[in-house]
Amino acid sequence: MAGCVAIGIVIGWWLRATGGPRPAVSSAFENQAAPVASIASGARDRSGTADKGGSSTQAAPPPSDTPIIAPDPRDADSDSLLEMLRKRHLRVPIDAVDPSTFKGSFSEHRAGEGGHSHDAVDIAAPRNTPVHAVDDGTIARIFESRAGGHTIYQFDPTERVCYYYAHLERYANTLHDGQRVSAGDVIGYVGTSGNAPAGSPHLHFAIFELGPEHRWWKGQAIDPYQAYRR
């Protein structure tokens, strides 16, 4: 009996000193870079929980309302992916824009808690300028985000890559989850939705490699400048 009491005293002292056991954190999130933009919680999914795009899209909302994009590891596999994208000759999402202007934007520092790299490019254009699909593929998700505003996630034909379009003014009429699109199709229009400055309409455009789970909000960042470089 005395032994049990002694053990109880020791355990009680340990809990007070350490706060007790801490919940496990998945390494997939523990080592992630910060999202493309800092956000407040409470995102709303425009398309609800019904999926129209088959098994490759996810019904559950993401853990935040911006993509969780980890830094590009720049290994041999990522180099082969870049070569694949270059051979496709991706369309620039906005007409008359030279992709050489994308250089440097990807790694620009963004202010905020902890700071993070941009992991995307911002393409300035007048409000309501058409935004084109950069590749053939499928609209994986139309999503309403506090940070990105009206956003679109598009999978490439292999469902290995996702293209992310944010701060849209509006979507193309009848655009919906699961819709097949071709490179050049108009899918939305430039705007300032989300946390974009009201006087600076632009397209926030990102490319990331999907993981094996094909989660439309999560992947490894790819520098758009490198994907378009000839």
C-alpha positions as CSV (number, residue, x, y, z in Angstrom):
1,M,0.0,0.0,0.0
2,A,2.8,2.4,1.0
3,G,4.5,1.6,-2.4
4,C,1.4,2.6,-4.3
5,V,1.1,5.8,-2.5
6,A,4.8,6.6,-3.2
7,I,4.3,5.8,-6.9
8,G,1.2,8.1,-7.0
9,I,3.2,11.0,-5.4
10,V,6.0,10.6,-8.0
11,I,3.5,10.5,-11.0
12,G,1.7,13.6,-9.6
13,W,5.0,15.5,-9.3
14,W,6.0,14.5,-12.9
15,L,2.6,15.7,-14.3
16,R,2.9,19.1,-12.6
17,A,6.5,19.5,-13.8
18,T,6.1,18.5,-17.4
19,G,2.4,19.0,-18.2
20,G,2.0,15.3,-18.9
21,P,2.2,13.5,-22.3
22,R,1.9,15.7,-25.4
23,P,-0.2,14.6,-28.4
24,A,1.7,13.0,-31.3
25,V,2.2,15.3,-34.3
26,S,2.2,13.8,-37.8
27,S,5.6,14.3,-39.4
28,A,3.9,15.1,-42.7
29,F,2.7,18.4,-41.1
30,E,5.5,18.9,-38.5
31,N,8.1,19.6,-41.2
32,Q,5.9,21.5,-43.6
33,A,6.9,24.9,-44.8
34,A,4.3,27.7,-44.1
35,P,1.3,27.8,-46.4
36,V,1.4,30.1,-49.5
37,A,-0.2,32.9,-47.4
38,S,-1.1,33.2,-43.7
39,I,-4.8,32.7,-43.0
40,A,-7.4,32.8,-40.3
41,S,-9.4,29.6,-39.7
42,G,-13.0,29.1,-40.9
43,A,-12.7,28.4,-44.6
44,R,-15.8,27.6,-46.6
45,D,-15.9,25.1,-49.4
46,R,-17.9,26.5,-52.2
47,S,-18.7,23.1,-53.6
48,G,-19.9,21.5,-50.4
49,T,-19.0,17.9,-49.7
50,A,-20.3,16.3,-52.9
51,D,-17.5,15.2,-55.2
52,K,-18.0,15.3,-59.0
53,G,-14.5,14.4,-60.0
54,G,-14.2,10.8,-59.0
55,S,-11.8,9.1,-56.6
56,S,-8.9,11.5,-57.2
57,T,-10.6,14.4,-55.4
58,Q,-11.1,14.6,-51.7
59,A,-14.5,15.3,-50.1
60,A,-13.1,16.5,-46.7
61,P,-11.8,20.1,-46.5
62,P,-8.1,20.7,-46.1
63,P,-6.5,21.5,-42.7
64,S,-6.2,25.2,-43.8
65,D,-7.6,27.2,-46.7
66,T,-4.4,27.6,-48.6
67,P,-2.2,24.9,-50.1
68,I,0.3,23.2,-47.8
69,I,3.3,23.3,-50.0
70,A,6.7,22.0,-48.8
71,P,9.9,23.3,-50.3
72,D,11.1,21.7,-53.6
73,P,13.7,19.1,-52.6
74,R,15.5,19.4,-56.0
75,D,16.3,15.8,-56.3
76,A,16.6,13.7,-59.4
77,D,12.9,12.9,-59.4
78,S,11.9,16.6,-59.2
79,D,14.3,17.3,-62.1
80,S,12.6,14.7,-64.3
81,L,9.2,16.3,-63.4
82,L,10.5,19.7,-64.5
83,E,11.6,18.1,-67.8
84,M,8.2,16.6,-68.3
85,L,6.5,20.0,-67.7
86,R,8.8,21.8,-70.0
87,K,8.1,19.3,-72.8
88,R,4.4,20.0,-72.5
89,H,5.0,23.7,-73.2
90,L,2.6,24.9,-70.6
91,R,0.4,27.8,-71.6
92,V,0.9,31.0,-69.7
93,P,-2.3,31.6,-67.6
94,I,-2.7,35.2,-68.8
95,D,-2.2,36.4,-72.3
96,A,0.8,38.5,-73.4
97,V,2.7,37.7,-70.2
98,D,6.4,36.7,-70.6
99,P,7.2,33.8,-68.3
100,S,10.8,35.1,-67.9
101,T,9.2,37.7,-65.6
102,F,8.5,34.9,-63.1
103,K,12.2,34.6,-62.3
104,G,12.8,35.2,-58.6
105,S,9.2,35.5,-57.4
106,F,9.1,31.9,-56.2
107,S,11.7,32.4,-53.5
108,E,10.7,35.9,-52.4
109,H,10.4,36.3,-48.7
110,R,6.9,36.9,-47.4
111,A,6.3,38.7,-44.1
112,G,4.2,37.1,-41.3
113,E,4.7,34.8,-38.4
114,G,8.0,33.2,-38.9
115,G,8.2,34.4,-42.5
116,H,8.2,32.1,-45.5
117,S,9.0,32.0,-49.2
118,H,6.4,32.9,-51.8
119,D,6.3,29.4,-53.4
120,A,4.3,30.9,-56.3
121,V,4.2,33.8,-58.8
122,D,2.0,36.9,-58.8
123,I,0.9,38.0,-62.3
124,A,-0.5,41.6,-62.3
125,A,-3.3,42.2,-64.8
126,P,-6.4,44.4,-65.1
127,R,-9.4,43.2,-63.2
128,N,-11.5,40.7,-65.1
129,T,-8.7,39.7,-67.4
130,P,-9.3,36.1,-68.5
131,V,-7.3,33.3,-66.7
132,H,-6.6,30.3,-68.9
133,A,-5.9,26.7,-67.9
134,V,-2.2,26.2,-68.3
135,D,-2.5,22.5,-69.2
136,D,-5.0,19.8,-70.0
137,G,-6.5,18.1,-67.0
138,T,-9.3,18.2,-64.5
139,I,-10.7,20.8,-62.1
140,A,-10.0,19.0,-58.9
141,R,-11.6,21.6,-56.6
142,I,-13.2,25.0,-56.7
143,F,-12.6,26.4,-53.2
144,E,-13.5,29.5,-51.3
145,S,-10.6,30.7,-49.2
146,R,-10.1,33.6,-46.8
147,A,-6.6,34.1,-48.0
148,G,-6.9,33.1,-51.7
149,G,-10.5,34.1,-52.2
150,H,-12.0,32.5,-55.3
151,T,-9.5,29.7,-56.0
152,I,-9.1,26.8,-58.4
153,Y,-7.1,23.6,-58.1
154,Q,-6.5,21.8,-61.4
155,F,-4.8,18.4,-61.8
156,D,-2.7,17.7,-64.8
157,P,-3.5,14.7,-67.1
158,T,-1.4,12.3,-65.0
159,E,-2.7,13.6,-61.7
160,R,0.8,14.0,-60.5
161,V,0.8,17.8,-60.6
162,C,-1.6,20.4,-59.3
163,Y,-2.0,24.0,-60.6
164,Y,-3.4,26.6,-58.2
165,Y,-5.1,29.8,-59.3
166,A,-6.0,32.3,-56.6
167,H,-7.5,35.9,-56.0
168,L,-9.9,35.4,-58.9
169,E,-12.7,38.0,-59.4
170,R,-15.0,35.2,-60.5
171,Y,-15.1,31.8,-62.1
172,A,-15.9,30.9,-65.7
173,N,-19.6,30.2,-66.1
174,T,-20.6,26.6,-65.3
175,L,-17.1,25.7,-64.1
176,H,-17.4,22.8,-61.6
177,D,-15.5,20.1,-59.7
178,G,-14.4,17.2,-61.9
179,Q,-14.7,19.2,-65.2
180,R,-12.3,18.3,-67.9
181,V,-10.4,21.3,-69.3
182,S,-7.9,21.8,-72.1
183,A,-4.9,24.1,-72.1
184,G,-6.2,27.6,-73.0
185,D,-9.7,27.2,-71.7
186,V,-10.9,30.2,-69.7
187,I,-11.5,29.1,-66.2
188,G,-11.7,32.4,-64.3
189,Y,-10.9,36.1,-64.2
190,V,-8.3,38.2,-62.5
191,G,-9.4,39.9,-59.3
192,T,-8.6,40.8,-55.7
193,S,-10.6,38.3,-53.8
194,G,-9.2,36.9,-50.5
195,N,-6.4,39.0,-48.9
196,A,-5.2,40.6,-52.1
197,P,-4.9,44.4,-51.9
198,A,-8.1,45.9,-53.4
199,G,-6.1,48.2,-55.8
200,S,-3.8,45.5,-57.1
201,P,-5.6,42.9,-59.1
202,H,-3.4,39.9,-59.9
203,L,-3.3,36.1,-60.3
204,H,-1.5,34.1,-57.6
205,F,-0.3,31.1,-59.5
206,A,1.4,28.0,-58.0
207,I,2.5,24.6,-59.2
208,F,3.0,21.6,-56.9
209,E,3.7,17.9,-57.1
210,L,1.0,15.9,-55.5
211,G,1.7,13.1,-53.0
212,P,0.5,9.5,-53.4
213,E,-2.8,10.4,-51.7
214,H,-3.6,13.0,-54.4
215,R,-4.7,15.5,-51.8
216,W,-5.6,18.6,-53.9
217,W,-4.3,21.0,-51.2
218,K,-0.9,19.5,-50.4
219,G,2.3,18.8,-52.2
220,Q,5.9,19.7,-53.1
221,A,6.4,23.2,-54.5
222,I,7.7,23.6,-58.1
223,D,9.1,27.0,-59.3
224,P,6.8,28.1,-62.2
225,Y,9.8,29.9,-63.8
226,Q,11.7,26.6,-64.0
227,A,8.6,24.8,-65.4
228,Y,8.3,27.4,-68.2
229,R,12.0,27.8,-68.9
230,R,13.2,26.7,-72.3
